[in-house]
Amino acid sequence: MKFSLILLFVSSLFLHGTFGVIICEDLTKDNCSFAISSSGKRCVLEDFEDKKGKVEFQCRTSEVMVEIMADYIESDECVRACGVNRNTTGISSDVLLDKKAIVTLCSPPCYQMCPNIIDLHSNLAVGEGVSLPDLCEQQRNHPDCAMIELLSSSFVADGPTGSANHRRAAPAPAPSFY
């Protein structure tokens, strides 16, 4: 019994040392995007020019907190299922304007199996004044309608009273970058 407890203790130390903690700045370019640090903050891939003008990449810790998980590197399966790109720099809501991207994000393999990617894009959608579940419902119920219609509707201001035919678009807010 005593030997079993010692073995269990040593094994737990070994496993902790093996998995360790995730520090964004220690991640490679190939593991950065869609990763979450041990502190619960999203990792973000940034590009910059070195002294010779060559584009380099560095993983940084963003200020975006994730409530649903921490200490996580997104799986290749979810990256494929959700149609996202590990070489994406920054965090942007631009993907929400792409109908193909919405269809892929809303697909069951992504939406039901990849909570990290869905959480990220849900928060980006909220930042733009829309709901990812609403976008997905729109896509399921009206697959031939343009997703941009739903997205645009949150940025449309009414024209003069009684003039439904005279709607004018308000300036779109700048894309959200974290």
Salt bridges, closest charged atoms under 4 A:
GLU46 OE1 - ARG60 NE 3.60
GLU56 OE2 - LYS54 NZ 3.79
GLU63 OE1 - LYS41 NZ 3.18
ASP76 OD1 - ARG86 NH2 2.89
ASP119 OD2 - ARG42 NH2 3.01
ASP158 OD1 - ARG167 NH1 3.01
